[in-house]
Amino acid sequence: MSIAIAVTRSLSFASDDDDTLTLWEALSGGPGCRTRDLLRELVGGGVVAEQEARDVHHMLQTDDLHNLGGPPW
């Protein structure tokens, strides 16, 4: 549902699920973003320090609650 809303409204889309990103690209014609990409944007904008963003990304990939997929930093 969220993909359909984002495509219809010409919005960006973020997910860490490979199948979801494949579907997004097929429907929108462009790549989606991963959590890692969003964290890198925050670093690039000076909102957070790179090491802090790396630590958050690592925690999201390794803790039992979030089990974030996707590639490493």
PyMOL Python script that loads the backbone (N, CA, C, O; Angstrom):
from pymol import cmd

cmd.read_pdbstr("""\
ATOM      1  N   MET A   1       0.820  -1.181   0.000  1.00  0.00           N
ATOM      2  CA  MET A   1       0.000   0.000   0.000  1.00  0.00           C
ATOM      3  C   MET A   1       0.870   1.253   0.000  1.00  0.00           C
ATOM      4  O   MET A   1       0.593   2.208  -0.726  1.00  0.00           O
ATOM      5  N   SER A   2       1.925   1.245   0.818  1.00  0.00           N
ATOM      6  CA  SER A   2       2.773   2.439   0.895  1.00  0.00           C
ATOM      7  C   SER A   2       3.477   2.718  -0.431  1.00  0.00           C
ATOM      8  O   SER A   2       3.712   3.875  -0.780  1.00  0.00           O
ATOM      9  N   ILE A   3       3.811   1.666  -1.166  1.00  0.00           N
ATOM     10  CA  ILE A   3       4.423   1.865  -2.491  1.00  0.00           C
ATOM     11  C   ILE A   3       3.423   2.533  -3.431  1.00  0.00           C
ATOM     12  O   ILE A   3       3.779   3.469  -4.147  1.00  0.00           O
ATOM     13  N   ALA A   4       2.205   2.072  -3.437  1.00  0.00           N
ATOM     14  CA  ALA A   4       1.185   2.649  -4.312  1.00  0.00           C
ATOM     15  C   ALA A   4       0.951   4.120  -3.987  1.00  0.00           C
ATOM     16  O   ALA A   4       0.817   4.940  -4.895  1.00  0.00           O
ATOM     17  N   ILE A   5       0.902   4.456  -2.722  1.00  0.00           N
ATOM     18  CA  ILE A   5       0.704   5.851  -2.315  1.00  0.00           C
ATOM     19  C   ILE A   5       1.886   6.700  -2.770  1.00  0.00           C
ATOM     20  O   ILE A   5       1.700   7.778  -3.334  1.00  0.00           O
ATOM     21  N   ALA A   6       3.103   6.211  -2.525  1.00  0.00           N
ATOM     22  CA  ALA A   6       4.299   6.983  -2.896  1.00  0.00           C
ATOM     23  C   ALA A   6       4.394   7.177  -4.406  1.00  0.00           C
ATOM     24  O   ALA A   6       4.728   8.270  -4.863  1.00  0.00           O
ATOM     25  N   VAL A   7       4.105   6.136  -5.190  1.00  0.00           N
ATOM     26  CA  VAL A   7       4.168   6.254  -6.650  1.00  0.00           C
ATOM     27  C   VAL A   7       3.105   7.243  -7.141  1.00  0.00           C
ATOM     28  O   VAL A   7       3.386   8.111  -7.967  1.00  0.00           O
ATOM     29  N   THR A   8       1.901   7.101  -6.627  1.00  0.00           N
ATOM     30  CA  THR A   8       0.801   7.973  -7.048  1.00  0.00           C
ATOM     31  C   THR A   8       1.078   9.438  -6.727  1.00  0.00           C
ATOM     32  O   THR A   8       0.717  10.329  -7.496  1.00  0.00           O
ATOM     33  N   ARG A   9       1.719   9.681  -5.591  1.00  0.00           N
ATOM     34  CA  ARG A   9       1.980  11.054  -5.156  1.00  0.00           C
ATOM     35  C   ARG A   9       3.372  11.551  -5.552  1.00  0.00           C
ATOM     36  O   ARG A   9       3.778  12.643  -5.153  1.00  0.00           O
ATOM     37  N   SER A  10       4.096  10.761  -6.329  1.00  0.00           N
ATOM     38  CA  SER A  10       5.462  11.106  -6.763  1.00  0.00           C
ATOM     39  C   SER A  10       6.380  11.411  -5.582  1.00  0.00           C
ATOM     40  O   SER A  10       7.130  12.387  -5.597  1.00  0.00           O
ATOM     41  N   LEU A  11       6.306  10.563  -4.564  1.00  0.00           N
ATOM     42  CA  LEU A  11       7.132  10.709  -3.367  1.00  0.00           C
ATOM     43  C   LEU A  11       8.310   9.746  -3.407  1.00  0.00           C
ATOM     44  O   LEU A  11       8.319   8.796  -4.191  1.00  0.00           O
ATOM     45  N   SER A  12       9.283   9.991  -2.576  1.00  0.00           N
ATOM     46  CA  SER A  12      10.400   9.056  -2.412  1.00  0.00           C
ATOM     47  C   SER A  12       9.919   7.876  -1.578  1.00  0.00           C
ATOM     48  O   SER A  12       8.861   7.924  -0.951  1.00  0.00           O
ATOM     49  N   PHE A  13      10.722   6.814  -1.588  1.00  0.00           N
ATOM     50  CA  PHE A  13      10.352   5.617  -0.842  1.00  0.00           C
ATOM     51  C   PHE A  13      11.603   5.020  -0.216  1.00  0.00           C
ATOM     52  O   PHE A  13      12.660   4.977  -0.847  1.00  0.00           O
ATOM     53  N   ALA A  14      11.484   4.563   1.013  1.00  0.00           N
ATOM     54  CA  ALA A  14      12.608   3.930   1.711  1.00  0.00           C
ATOM     55  C   ALA A  14      12.176   2.589   2.286  1.00  0.00           C
ATOM     56  O   ALA A  14      11.094   2.457   2.859  1.00  0.00           O
ATOM     57  N   SER A  15      13.042   1.601   2.122  1.00  0.00           N
ATOM     58  CA  SER A  15      12.823   0.270   2.680  1.00  0.00           C
ATOM     59  C   SER A  15      14.171  -0.442   2.715  1.00  0.00           C
ATOM     60  O   SER A  15      15.086  -0.091   1.968  1.00  0.00           O
ATOM     61  N   ASP A  16      14.286  -1.424   3.568  1.00  0.00           N
ATOM     62  CA  ASP A  16      15.495  -2.239   3.599  1.00  0.00           C
ATOM     63  C   ASP A  16      15.222  -3.662   3.144  1.00  0.00           C
ATOM     64  O   ASP A  16      16.062  -4.549   3.302  1.00  0.00           O
ATOM     65  N   ASP A  17      14.050  -3.872   2.583  1.00  0.00           N
ATOM     66  CA  ASP A  17      13.672  -5.179   2.064  1.00  0.00           C
ATOM     67  C   ASP A  17      13.960  -5.215   0.564  1.00  0.00           C
ATOM     68  O   ASP A  17      13.432  -4.401  -0.193  1.00  0.00           O
ATOM     69  N   ASP A  18      14.794  -6.153   0.141  1.00  0.00           N
ATOM     70  CA  ASP A  18      15.204  -6.232  -1.268  1.00  0.00           C
ATOM     71  C   ASP A  18      14.027  -6.436  -2.222  1.00  0.00           C
ATOM     72  O   ASP A  18      13.978  -5.810  -3.281  1.00  0.00           O
ATOM     73  N   ASP A  19      13.082  -7.300  -1.862  1.00  0.00           N
ATOM     74  CA  ASP A  19      11.928  -7.538  -2.729  1.00  0.00           C
ATOM     75  C   ASP A  19      11.077  -6.274  -2.869  1.00  0.00           C
ATOM     76  O   ASP A  19      10.576  -5.970  -3.951  1.00  0.00           O
ATOM     77  N   THR A  20      10.923  -5.554  -1.779  1.00  0.00           N
ATOM     78  CA  THR A  20      10.147  -4.314  -1.806  1.00  0.00           C
ATOM     79  C   THR A  20      10.822  -3.282  -2.695  1.00  0.00           C
ATOM     80  O   THR A  20      10.155  -2.593  -3.466  1.00  0.00           O
ATOM     81  N   LEU A  21      12.142  -3.171  -2.591  1.00  0.00           N
ATOM     82  CA  LEU A  21      12.869  -2.211  -3.422  1.00  0.00           C
ATOM     83  C   LEU A  21      12.809  -2.588  -4.902  1.00  0.00           C
ATOM     84  O   LEU A  21      12.779  -1.711  -5.765  1.00  0.00           O
ATOM     85  N   THR A  22      12.792  -3.883  -5.197  1.00  0.00           N
ATOM     86  CA  THR A  22      12.651  -4.339  -6.578  1.00  0.00           C
ATOM     87  C   THR A  22      11.283  -3.944  -7.129  1.00  0.00           C
ATOM     88  O   THR A  22      11.177  -3.475  -8.262  1.00  0.00           O
ATOM     89  N   LEU A  23      10.253  -4.133  -6.334  1.00  0.00           N
ATOM     90  CA  LEU A  23       8.912  -3.741  -6.750  1.00  0.00           C
ATOM     91  C   LEU A  23       8.818  -2.225  -6.916  1.00  0.00           C
ATOM     92  O   LEU A  23       8.221  -1.736  -7.874  1.00  0.00           O
ATOM     93  N   TRP A  24       9.408  -1.493  -5.984  1.00  0.00           N
ATOM     94  CA  TRP A  24       9.403  -0.028  -6.084  1.00  0.00           C
ATOM     95  C   TRP A  24      10.035   0.426  -7.397  1.00  0.00           C
ATOM     96  O   TRP A  24       9.476   1.262  -8.108  1.00  0.00           O
ATOM     97  N   GLU A  25      11.193  -0.126  -7.708  1.00  0.00           N
ATOM     98  CA  GLU A  25      11.894   0.283  -8.929  1.00  0.00           C
ATOM     99  C   GLU A  25      11.083  -0.063 -10.183  1.00  0.00           C
ATOM    100  O   GLU A  25      11.054   0.711 -11.140  1.00  0.00           O
ATOM    101  N   ALA A  26      10.429  -1.224 -10.172  1.00  0.00           N
ATOM    102  CA  ALA A  26       9.617  -1.631 -11.320  1.00  0.00           C
ATOM    103  C   ALA A  26       8.432  -0.682 -11.523  1.00  0.00           C
ATOM    104  O   ALA A  26       8.074  -0.371 -12.659  1.00  0.00           O
ATOM    105  N   LEU A  27       7.832  -0.229 -10.440  1.00  0.00           N
ATOM    106  CA  LEU A  27       6.654   0.632 -10.552  1.00  0.00           C
ATOM    107  C   LEU A  27       6.989   2.106 -10.748  1.00  0.00           C
ATOM    108  O   LEU A  27       6.254   2.833 -11.416  1.00  0.00           O
ATOM    109  N   SER A  28       8.100   2.539 -10.164  1.00  0.00           N
ATOM    110  CA  SER A  28       8.415   3.968 -10.198  1.00  0.00           C
ATOM    111  C   SER A  28       9.453   4.332 -11.263  1.00  0.00           C
ATOM    112  O   SER A  28       9.533   5.478 -11.705  1.00  0.00           O
ATOM    113  N   GLY A  29      10.241   3.341 -11.660  1.00  0.00           N
ATOM    114  CA  GLY A  29      11.296   3.603 -12.625  1.00  0.00           C
ATOM    115  C   GLY A  29      12.570   4.159 -12.006  1.00  0.00           C
ATOM    116  O   GLY A  29      13.516   4.489 -12.721  1.00  0.00           O
ATOM    117  N   GLY A  30      12.599   4.264 -10.689  1.00  0.00           N
ATOM    118  CA  GLY A  30      13.784   4.787 -10.004  1.00  0.00           C
ATOM    119  C   GLY A  30      14.102   3.993  -8.754  1.00  0.00           C
ATOM    120  O   GLY A  30      13.256   3.264  -8.236  1.00  0.00           O
ATOM    121  N   PRO A  31      15.320   4.135  -8.274  1.00  0.00           N
ATOM    122  CA  PRO A  31      15.706   3.378  -7.082  1.00  0.00           C
ATOM    123  C   PRO A  31      15.066   3.949  -5.822  1.00  0.00           C
ATOM    124  O   PRO A  31      14.811   5.150  -5.727  1.00  0.00           O
ATOM    125  N   GLY A  32      14.813   3.080  -4.870  1.00  0.00           N
ATOM    126  CA  GLY A  32      14.353   3.516  -3.554  1.00  0.00           C
ATOM    127  C   GLY A  32      15.562   3.782  -2.670  1.00  0.00           C
ATOM    128  O   GLY A  32      16.705   3.624  -3.099  1.00  0.00           O
ATOM    129  N   CYS A  33      15.308   4.177  -1.465  1.00  0.00           N
ATOM    130  CA  CYS A  33      16.382   4.442  -0.497  1.00  0.00           C
ATOM    131  C   CYS A  33      16.349   3.391   0.601  1.00  0.00           C
ATOM    132  O   CYS A  33      15.309   2.796   0.886  1.00  0.00           O
ATOM    133  N   ARG A  34      17.486   3.179   1.199  1.00  0.00           N
ATOM    134  CA  ARG A  34      17.601   2.320   2.375  1.00  0.00           C
ATOM    135  C   ARG A  34      17.845   3.208   3.588  1.00  0.00           C
ATOM    136  O   ARG A  34      18.156   4.391   3.453  1.00  0.00           O
ATOM    137  N   THR A  35      17.702   2.626   4.767  1.00  0.00           N
ATOM    138  CA  THR A  35      17.990   3.353   6.000  1.00  0.00           C
ATOM    139  C   THR A  35      19.393   3.928   5.952  1.00  0.00           C
ATOM    140  O   THR A  35      19.618   5.060   6.380  1.00  0.00           O
ATOM    141  N   ARG A  36      20.329   3.162   5.439  1.00  0.00           N
ATOM    142  CA  ARG A  36      21.714   3.616   5.310  1.00  0.00           C
ATOM    143  C   ARG A  36      21.791   4.896   4.481  1.00  0.00           C
ATOM    144  O   ARG A  36      22.540   5.810   4.824  1.00  0.00           O
ATOM    145  N   ASP A  37      21.028   4.967   3.398  1.00  0.00           N
ATOM    146  CA  ASP A  37      21.028   6.153   2.538  1.00  0.00           C
ATOM    147  C   ASP A  37      20.500   7.377   3.291  1.00  0.00           C
ATOM    148  O   ASP A  37      21.038   8.476   3.162  1.00  0.00           O
ATOM    149  N   LEU A  38      19.454   7.173   4.069  1.00  0.00           N
ATOM    150  CA  LEU A  38      18.881   8.278   4.838  1.00  0.00           C
ATOM    151  C   LEU A  38      19.856   8.770   5.902  1.00  0.00           C
ATOM    152  O   LEU A  38      19.986   9.974   6.127  1.00  0.00           O
ATOM    153  N   LEU A  39      20.544   7.827   6.558  1.00  0.00           N
ATOM    154  CA  LEU A  39      21.551   8.218   7.552  1.00  0.00           C
ATOM    155  C   LEU A  39      22.699   8.983   6.890  1.00  0.00           C
ATOM    156  O   LEU A  39      23.208   9.952   7.455  1.00  0.00           O
ATOM    157  N   ARG A  40      23.102   8.555   5.707  1.00  0.00           N
ATOM    158  CA  ARG A  40      24.171   9.265   4.990  1.00  0.00           C
ATOM    159  C   ARG A  40      23.749  10.678   4.604  1.00  0.00           C
ATOM    160  O   ARG A  40      24.571  11.594   4.607  1.00  0.00           O
ATOM    161  N   GLU A  41      22.475  10.860   4.272  1.00  0.00           N
ATOM    162  CA  GLU A  41      21.977  12.211   3.980  1.00  0.00           C
ATOM    163  C   GLU A  41      22.070  13.097   5.225  1.00  0.00           C
ATOM    164  O   GLU A  41      22.414  14.275   5.132  1.00  0.00           O
ATOM    165  N   LEU A  42      21.760  12.521   6.388  1.00  0.00           N
ATOM    166  CA  LEU A  42      21.871  13.287   7.632  1.00  0.00           C
ATOM    167  C   LEU A  42      23.319  13.676   7.903  1.00  0.00           C
ATOM    168  O   LEU A  42      23.592  14.785   8.363  1.00  0.00           O
ATOM    169  N   VAL A  43      24.243  12.769   7.621  1.00  0.00           N
ATOM    170  CA  VAL A  43      25.673  13.073   7.793  1.00  0.00           C
ATOM    171  C   VAL A  43      26.079  14.175   6.817  1.00  0.00           C
ATOM    172  O   VAL A  43      26.745  15.136   7.202  1.00  0.00           O
ATOM    173  N   GLY A  44      25.681  14.035   5.570  1.00  0.00           N
ATOM    174  CA  GLY A  44      26.026  15.018   4.546  1.00  0.00           C
ATOM    175  C   GLY A  44      25.478  16.405   4.845  1.00  0.00           C
ATOM    176  O   GLY A  44      26.085  17.414   4.486  1.00  0.00           O
ATOM    177  N   GLY A  45      24.335  16.446   5.499  1.00  0.00           N
ATOM    178  CA  GLY A  45      23.726  17.721   5.861  1.00  0.00           C
ATOM    179  C   GLY A  45      24.225  18.281   7.178  1.00  0.00           C
ATOM    180  O   GLY A  45      23.791  19.347   7.613  1.00  0.00           O
ATOM    181  N   GLY A  46      25.144  17.557   7.813  1.00  0.00           N
ATOM    182  CA  GLY A  46      25.702  18.024   9.069  1.00  0.00           C
ATOM    183  C   GLY A  46      24.775  17.876  10.267  1.00  0.00           C
ATOM    184  O   GLY A  46      24.999  18.491  11.309  1.00  0.00           O
ATOM    185  N   VAL A  47      23.737  17.066  10.121  1.00  0.00           N
ATOM    186  CA  VAL A  47      22.782  16.872  11.211  1.00  0.00           C
ATOM    187  C   VAL A  47      23.345  15.949  12.286  1.00  0.00           C
ATOM    188  O   VAL A  47      23.143  16.181  13.478  1.00  0.00           O
ATOM    189  N   VAL A  48      24.054  14.900  11.863  1.00  0.00           N
ATOM    190  CA  VAL A  48      24.701  13.976  12.800  1.00  0.00           C
ATOM    191  C   VAL A  48      26.128  13.695  12.325  1.00  0.00           C
ATOM    192  O   VAL A  48      26.439  13.839  11.142  1.00  0.00           O
ATOM    193  N   ALA A  49      26.972  13.301  13.243  1.00  0.00           N
ATOM    194  CA  ALA A  49      28.346  12.925  12.907  1.00  0.00           C
ATOM    195  C   ALA A  49      28.342  11.552  12.241  1.00  0.00           C
ATOM    196  O   ALA A  49      27.480  10.718  12.522  1.00  0.00           O
ATOM    197  N   GLU A  50      29.309  11.325  11.360  1.00  0.00           N
ATOM    198  CA  GLU A  50      29.349  10.051  10.640  1.00  0.00           C
ATOM    199  C   GLU A  50      29.472   8.865  11.582  1.00  0.00           C
ATOM    200  O   GLU A  50      28.789   7.858  11.393  1.00  0.00           O
ATOM    201  N   GLN A  51      30.319   8.961  12.582  1.00  0.00           N
ATOM    202  CA  GLN A  51      30.475   7.822  13.492  1.00  0.00           C
ATOM    203  C   GLN A  51      29.180   7.522  14.233  1.00  0.00           C
ATOM    204  O   GLN A  51      28.848   6.359  14.466  1.00  0.00           O
ATOM    205  N   GLU A  52      28.460   8.550  14.596  1.00  0.00           N
ATOM    206  CA  GLU A  52      27.172   8.359  15.268  1.00  0.00           C
ATOM    207  C   GLU A  52      26.186   7.642  14.337  1.00  0.00           C
ATOM    208  O   GLU A  52      25.467   6.742  14.770  1.00  0.00           O
ATOM    209  N   ALA A  53      26.153   8.036  13.073  1.00  0.00           N
ATOM    210  CA  ALA A  53      25.271   7.387  12.102  1.00  0.00           C
ATOM    211  C   ALA A  53      25.700   5.940  11.870  1.00  0.00           C
ATOM    212  O   ALA A  53      24.857   5.051  11.754  1.00  0.00           O
ATOM    213  N   ARG A  54      26.996   5.709  11.805  1.00  0.00           N
ATOM    214  CA  ARG A  54      27.492   4.334  11.642  1.00  0.00           C
ATOM    215  C   ARG A  54      27.086   3.458  12.821  1.00  0.00           C
ATOM    216  O   ARG A  54      26.677   2.310  12.650  1.00  0.00           O
ATOM    217  N   ASP A  55      27.207   4.022  14.021  1.00  0.00           N
ATOM    218  CA  ASP A  55      26.840   3.277  15.228  1.00  0.00           C
ATOM    219  C   ASP A  55      25.350   2.922  15.232  1.00  0.00           C
ATOM    220  O   ASP A  55      24.971   1.806  15.590  1.00  0.00           O
ATOM    221  N   VAL A  56      24.519   3.873  14.835  1.00  0.00           N
ATOM    222  CA  VAL A  56      23.075   3.622  14.777  1.00  0.00           C
ATOM    223  C   VAL A  56      22.776   2.545  13.740  1.00  0.00           C
ATOM    224  O   VAL A  56      22.003   1.624  14.001  1.00  0.00           O
ATOM    225  N   HIS A  57      23.388   2.660  12.567  1.00  0.00           N
ATOM    226  CA  HIS A  57      23.161   1.669  11.507  1.00  0.00           C
ATOM    227  C   HIS A  57      23.599   0.283  11.969  1.00  0.00           C
ATOM    228  O   HIS A  57      22.889  -0.696  11.742  1.00  0.00           O
ATOM    229  N   HIS A  58      24.753   0.192  12.610  1.00  0.00           N
ATOM    230  CA  HIS A  58      25.243  -1.096  13.113  1.00  0.00           C
ATOM    231  C   HIS A  58      24.277  -1.673  14.143  1.00  0.00           C
ATOM    232  O   HIS A  58      23.976  -2.866  14.116  1.00  0.00           O
ATOM    233  N   MET A  59      23.794  -0.832  15.045  1.00  0.00           N
ATOM    234  CA  MET A  59      22.857  -1.296  16.066  1.00  0.00           C
ATOM    235  C   MET A  59      21.580  -1.820  15.415  1.00  0.00           C
ATOM    236  O   MET A  59      21.067  -2.868  15.808  1.00  0.00           O
ATOM    237  N   LEU A  60      21.065  -1.100  14.425  1.00  0.00           N
ATOM    238  CA  LEU A  60      19.840  -1.538  13.764  1.00  0.00           C
ATOM    239  C   LEU A  60      20.033  -2.855  13.013  1.00  0.00           C
ATOM    240  O   LEU A  60      19.088  -3.630  12.867  1.00  0.00           O
ATOM    241  N   GLN A  61      21.242  -3.107  12.541  1.00  0.00           N
ATOM    242  CA  GLN A  61      21.500  -4.355  11.821  1.00  0.00           C
ATOM    243  C   GLN A  61      21.775  -5.528  12.753  1.00  0.00           C
ATOM    244  O   GLN A  61      21.617  -6.679  12.344  1.00  0.00           O
ATOM    245  N   THR A  62      22.172  -5.276  13.968  1.00  0.00           N
ATOM    246  CA  THR A  62      22.622  -6.382  14.814  1.00  0.00           C
ATOM    247  C   THR A  62      21.758  -6.655  16.040  1.00  0.00           C
ATOM    248  O   THR A  62      21.853  -7.740  16.614  1.00  0.00           O
ATOM    249  N   ASP A  63      20.923  -5.717  16.459  1.00  0.00           N
ATOM    250  CA  ASP A  63      20.133  -5.994  17.651  1.00  0.00           C
ATOM    251  C   ASP A  63      18.951  -6.900  17.307  1.00  0.00           C
ATOM    252  O   ASP A  63      18.578  -7.027  16.140  1.00  0.00           O
ATOM    253  N   ASP A  64      18.376  -7.515  18.305  1.00  0.00           N
ATOM    254  CA  ASP A  64      17.300  -8.480  18.093  1.00  0.00           C
ATOM    255  C   ASP A  64      15.963  -7.829  17.755  1.00  0.00           C
ATOM    256  O   ASP A  64      15.089  -8.484  17.188  1.00  0.00           O
ATOM    257  N   LEU A  65      15.791  -6.579  18.087  1.00  0.00           N
ATOM    258  CA  LEU A  65      14.510  -5.914  17.875  1.00  0.00           C
ATOM    259  C   LEU A  65      14.311  -5.464  16.429  1.00  0.00           C
ATOM    260  O   LEU A  65      13.233  -5.662  15.869  1.00  0.00           O
ATOM    261  N   HIS A  66      15.323  -4.869  15.821  1.00  0.00           N
ATOM    262  CA  HIS A  66      15.150  -4.254  14.511  1.00  0.00           C
ATOM    263  C   HIS A  66      15.479  -5.182  13.345  1.00  0.00           C
ATOM    264  O   HIS A  66      14.756  -5.200  12.349  1.00  0.00           O
ATOM    265  N   ASN A  67      16.559  -5.951  13.457  1.00  0.00           N
ATOM    266  CA  ASN A  67      16.945  -6.901  12.414  1.00  0.00           C
ATOM    267  C   ASN A  67      16.919  -6.274  11.020  1.00  0.00           C
ATOM    268  O   ASN A  67      16.384  -6.845  10.070  1.00  0.00           O
ATOM    269  N   LEU A  68      17.511  -5.090  10.926  1.00  0.00           N
ATOM    270  CA  LEU A  68      17.545  -4.338   9.675  1.00  0.00           C
ATOM    271  C   LEU A  68      18.351  -5.080   8.622  1.00  0.00           C
ATOM    272  O   LEU A  68      19.468  -5.523   8.888  1.00  0.00           O
ATOM    273  N   GLY A  69      17.799  -5.213   7.454  1.00  0.00           N
ATOM    274  CA  GLY A  69      18.508  -5.864   6.364  1.00  0.00           C
ATOM    275  C   GLY A  69      19.385  -4.879   5.616  1.00  0.00           C
ATOM    276  O   GLY A  69      19.665  -3.777   6.089  1.00  0.00           O
ATOM    277  N   GLY A  70      19.802  -5.294   4.466  1.00  0.00           N
ATOM    278  CA  GLY A  70      20.599  -4.418   3.620  1.00  0.00           C
ATOM    279  C   GLY A  70      22.075  -4.563   3.840  1.00  0.00           C
ATOM    280  O   GLY A  70      22.516  -5.281   4.737  1.00  0.00           O
ATOM    281  N   PRO A  71      22.847  -3.875   3.012  1.00  0.00           N
ATOM    282  CA  PRO A  71      24.303  -3.979   3.069  1.00  0.00           C
ATOM    283  C   PRO A  71      24.880  -3.205   4.253  1.00  0.00           C
ATOM    284  O   PRO A  71      24.218  -2.329   4.810  1.00  0.00           O
ATOM    285  N   PRO A  72      26.125  -3.534   4.637  1.00  0.00           N
ATOM    286  CA  PRO A  72      26.777  -2.778   5.701  1.00  0.00           C
ATOM    287  C   PRO A  72      27.049  -1.349   5.271  1.00  0.00           C
ATOM    288  O   PRO A  72      26.906  -1.011   4.096  1.00  0.00           O
ATOM    289  N   TRP A  73      27.436  -0.522   6.208  1.00  0.00           N
ATOM    290  CA  TRP A  73      27.704   0.895   5.949  1.00  0.00           C
ATOM    291  C   TRP A  73      28.633   1.053   4.768  1.00  0.00           C
ATOM    292  O   TRP A  73      28.975   2.175   4.397  1.00  0.00           O
TER     293      TRP A  73
END
""", "prot")
cmd.dss("prot")
cmd.show_as("cartoon", "prot")
cmd.util.cbc("prot")
cmd.orient("prot")
